Amino acid sequence: MEDLVEIGRVFVQAMRDRRGIASVDELYLENAQSIEAVVPPVRDFRITKGREAIKAKREDWLLNHDILELEADGPYVHPPNRFAVRFRAEVAQKDTGQRMVLSEIAIYSVEDGKIALEEFFMWPK
């Protein structure tokens, strides 16, 4: 369980430090998957497969949004191999300036000391 806690803590700190993209190489398996709660408006799919695709998804999101405020709370561990993080972010769309507050929970499954799966659960409007 100590390894799970450490991976979770490193991940949460990377999010707080806004190193989410940079941390993917260190913390994710090559064949990791990311599953969104719903199909995002700028995509036509919910599931992203592979470490490089997960980085590209995050980079694309940052091209279109400014993060004004970000909270990452956790990790909440569920041994032997999962942890959760609660996110709250205030963001602005770059093209319109429209501000939004986003709240979600993400569950991370760990295999061989790295994140194999991330699943996002959204706060309904």
Phi, psi and omega in degrees: 000332181300321179295319179298314179299316181296316178300315178299316181294317179298317180298310182298318179296321177299320178294315180298324180276002182058043174247034184300319180286315182298331183280348184299314181300321182285321193255346186251144171293154179304321183258026180299157177234150177233127182239118177280157178294321179221168176290119179297151183302330184266005180227169176241025179211155179259334188254128176247129184244127175103144183301316181294322178292325177294317176298316180297321178299316180292319178298317178299318180297318181289336175294333186253353184222144168258130176272114181272325180208141180217128173241134174232117185246124180148193008276148170257113188267149177224083183302148015265349191215021180227150171217159181237154176224136174261128179246142169221127182221141168255124183229162174232134175289130185294323185283333183244340185080359181297130179265146179219150170250123182249134176230131178203161174246140175236137177252130182243128176257133186247135174226137177051036175079011180223160179287125180257333185209135170236135180232128183257136179241123186263157173275117183291147180277000000 
